[in-house]
Amino acid sequence: MAAAHSFSPFSLLVLARLSASIVAFLVLTWALYFKTSFYPHSSSPQEEDLIYAVLHPLLMVIGFILISGEAILVHRWLPGSRNLKKSVHLCLQGLALACGIFGIWTKFHSRDGIVANFYSLHSWMGIICVSLFGAQWLMGFLSFWHRGEVRMTRIRILPWHVFLGLYTYGLAVATAETGLLEKLTFLQTNGAVQKRSTESMIVNGMGLSLALLSGMVIFAAVLPKYQTPHSKSVYSSNKLHS
């Protein structure tokens, strides 16, 4: 606990943003500078297939993971009312969901069809993750707009909403890690990339940066010390009455 209290909200945000910046830089470098690794391995590859192959990691990492992580951090840094924070959180998560759906569509858009791209652990986890994310977003949307709900019902739902949100975010990072491992293993097995090459270092560095980023985001979200003032007052009141 002493180590946990040594972190300030500002330091957590700085570490999270730094990790996110590193991830964004690495995935952009990998997808754009080493784009030949994404070239379709078929008898008659098309430029359109290459574009969709490059878009997939960009949308899933930057659009889905980084934006959804920023949406989680909104409740820790954005000033203003709770309704403002909830609305910004909802919008950012909606944008992340759109990127996730389109990112999956880029894989299923190839001429091989859906079944050919739905065979690995990475693809299964991706479908489950985006489906859970969509259900989570819909639950948050309905909760935000239906203000006539009984207050106690919303209080009971909130812990589940927080848990599922963090679980889905962690699952998204784990899915990305399996995708990086799958792609790099495929390239190294075919001899397209050497194990100690620059591209291998970039992909492995991206995986480590994603792990660090997810830790910072979840750490900032769960620590009671960094709850909103309203949550702190409720926590203090409950503690006095216990």
Residue pairs with C-beta under 8 A, 6 or more apart in sequence:
4 223
4 225
5 225
7 219
7 223
9 76
9 77
9 220
9 226
12 76
12 216
12 219
12 220
12 226
13 73
13 76
13 77
13 220
15 212
15 216
16 69
16 73
16 213
16 216
16 217
16 220
19 209
19 212
19 213
19 216
20 66
20 69
20 70
20 213
22 205
22 209
23 61
23 62
23 65
23 66
23 206
23 209
23 210
23 213
24 61
24 62
24 66
26 202
26 203
26 205
26 206
26 209
27 57
27 58
27 61
27 62
27 206
28 58
28 62
29 202
30 37
30 57
30 199
30 202
30 203
30 206
31 38
31 54
31 57
31 58
32 54
34 199
34 202
35 50
35 54
37 183
37 187
37 192
37 193
37 199
38 50
38 53
38 54
39 45
39 50
39 53
40 46
40 49
40 50
40 53
40 110
42 49
42 111
49 110
49 111
52 106
52 107
52 109
52 110
53 106
55 103
55 106
56 103
56 106
56 107
57 179
59 99
59 100
59 102
59 103
59 106
60 99
60 100
60 103
60 104
60 126
60 176
60 179
61 176
61 206
61 210
62 99
63 95
63 96
63 98
63 99
63 100
63 102
63 103
64 96
64 97
64 99
64 100
64 103
64 130
64 172
65 96
65 169
65 172
65 173
65 176
65 210
65 213
66 213
67 92
67 93
67 95
67 96
67 99
68 92
68 93
68 96
68 133
68 169
68 172
69 169
69 213
69 214
69 217
70 92
71 88
71 89
71 92
71 93
71 96
72 89
72 165
72 166
72 169
72 217
72 220
72 221
73 217
73 220
73 221
74 85
74 88
74 89
74 92
75 85
75 89
75 221
75 228
76 220
76 221
76 226
78 84
78 85
78 88
82 228
82 230
85 228
86 144
87 144
89 140
90 137
90 140
90 141
90 144
93 133
93 136
93 137
93 140
94 137
94 141
96 133
97 130
97 133
97 134
97 137
100 129
100 130
100 133
100 172
101 130
101 134
104 126
104 127
104 130
107 117
107 123
108 114
108 117
108 118
110 116
110 117
117 123
118 124
118 127
120 178
120 182
121 178
121 182
122 175
122 178
122 179
122 182
125 171
125 174
125 175
125 178
126 175
126 179
128 171
129 168
129 171
129 172
129 175
132 164
132 167
132 168
132 171
133 168
133 172
136 161
136 164
136 165
136 168
139 157
139 161
140 161
143 149
143 154
143 157
143 161
162 221
166 218
166 221
166 222
169 214
169 217
169 218
170 214
170 218
173 210
173 211
173 213
173 214
176 207
176 210
177 207
177 210
177 211
180 203
180 204
180 206
180 207
181 207
183 203
184 193
184 200
184 203
184 204
187 193
187 199
188 194
188 195
188 200
193 199
193 200
194 200
220 226
224 231
224 232
224 235
227 235
